[in-house]
Amino acid sequence: MEEREVFYNGFCRAQNQGRMVACVYVKGKGRWVLDEADCAYEKCPNREACEIARQIREGHDGI
């Protein structure tokens, strides 16, 4: 299984500060899928308005 680590920068509303978030994507069945993020991406209440979350979502397609 192939994996890639990607870093995203932006403002975290949950922590009210700038953050750098590391994400690990794994390639399965011909596409990249988020495996791990060092923030609360999956459960974050601000996920839809978060700049970092937007980058993570776009990262699925851009890798």
BELJOVEN-V925208 format. One line per field, one symbol per residue. phi: phi as a letter, one per 20 degrees, with the letter a starting at -180 (. if undefined). A space follows every 10 residues. Layout:
phi = ???
This chain:
phi = .eccdcdcdr eeffelafbd decdddebln cecfdbcebe gfdffdgfde fffffffffg eef
